């Protein structure tokens, strides 16, 4: 297996928290970036979705990142692009994207990041993304932030596990 070359790019785990999976009716509630090398986490939260999206797009637009995620190509980036379009925010295409889930296909048995983490013996979050709509309605941004941090760390551990086993 070969991962896209990341020469000169900073490997960064990227994840969005949303109120649902439909970009036309759901909202983005938070975004997280985790620097794989340093472990530094940056969470972006704003009660205004428009301002939140502006901050996310600005961060990605800084460049120099290889964004790594679980279903980042099929969910996170399309959600960001469609929600940004609503506010007429131009979204620059991310430099590079590394999609962890592509190695496991569209499994009919539902292999998601949490299932894979458990299977590999990696600690995974104790909360579910399904709890985000209620947390958002309750203005529980502390819960959203904690869940997002746990997801970022779990995805980083999956990434590092795969890199080690496949000698990437």
N, C-alpha and C positions, 0 to 999 in steps of 0.2 A: 504494500500500500504506500502511496505517496501523497503527502499533504502538499498543497500549493506552496511554493516558495514564499517565505515571509521575510526575505532579505530586506533589511531596512524598515520593516514594519513591526509595530508593537502588537504582539498577540493580546487581544482583549476580548474577554467574554462579554457578550451583549445580551440583554434580556429586557423585554417589556412586560409590564403588568397592565392588564386591561379589564374592563368590566364584562367582557364576553369575547366571542370569536368572530362575530360579524362586524367588519370594519365600517359598515354603513350605519349601524345602530349602537355599536359599543364605543367606549371611550378609552383612551390611554390614560392610565392613572400614575404611572411612574416608569422610569427607565434606569437600568443599572449597567455600569461598566466595571469590569474587574481586570486589572493589569495582571496577566498570567505570571510575569517575572517577579513583580514586587508584592503581589497580593493586595495591592491598594484597591479599594472599592470606592466608586463614586456613584451616588444615587441622586437622580434628578426627580424632584417632585414639585408640582405646582398645582394649585387648585384650578387654575385656568388651563384647560387643555391646550388652547392656542399657545400660551406662553411656554408650557411644558414642551410642546412640539418644537417651538423655536429654539429652545435650549438644547434639545436632543440633536436637532439638525445642525446647530452651531458646533456642538461637540464632535459629531461625526465629520463635519466639514473641516475641522482642524487638520484632518488627514493624518497619515502615519500609522493607521490602525489596520490590522487584519481582524475583522469582527468574527468571532467564533460563537456559535450558538446551537441550540437544539430547535430545529424547524425555523431557523432564522430566515431562510429563503422563502419558505411557504407560509410563514405567519408574521414574524416580527417586522421584517422590512416591508412587505405589502401593506400591513396594518399602518405602519408609520407613513408610508407614501400616500395611501388613500385618506387617512385622517388629515395629513398636511394639506392635501389638495382642497379639502373643505374650507381651510382657512387661507387658501391661496399662498401657501408657503412652498417655495421652491426647495426640493430635496435633491441635493447632490448625491449621486450614486456613491455608496461606500467604496473605498479603495479595493478591498478584497474581502470576501466572505468565505468562511469555512463552515460548512454545514455538517455537524456531527451525525445527525439522524440519517443522512443519505446512505450510510453503510448498512443500515438495518431495514431499509425499504419501508413500504407501506404495509406493515404487518397486520394481518387480520386479527391477530391476537392482542393487538394494542400495545406494542412496545413503545412506551414513552420514556422520557428521561428518568422519571421516578422508578418505573419498573426496572429499567436497565441498571440504575444505581443500586437498587436492592439486590438484583441478580449478581452484580459484581462485588457486593459487600461494601458499597460506598454509602456513607450516611446521607440520607436524603431528608428533605423538609418534612416537618410533621404537619404542616398546613397545606391546604389544597388551593390551587388557583381558582377553584370554583367558589372560594370564599371572598374573592376580590369585589364582586358587585356589592355585597353587603358591607364590606369594609369601606368601600367608596361612599356608599349612601350614609354610613355612620360617621363619615369624615375621620376614619381610623387610619390616618396616614402612617402612624407608628407601626401598625400591624402590616400594612402594605410594604413598608420599607424593610421590616424584618424578614418577611417572606421573600422579598426580592433578593436580599443579601444571601439567604440560605440557598435559593435557586442558583445564584451566580456561583457560589462556592461548590455546589453539587455538580454543576456543568463543568467547572474547572477541573474537578477531580475525575470526572468521566473522561475529559480531554486528556489529562495527564496519564490516566490508566491506559487509554488507547495508544497514546504516543509511546509509552514504555513497552507494551506488549508487541506492538507492530514495529518497534524500533524506528520510529519516525523522527 
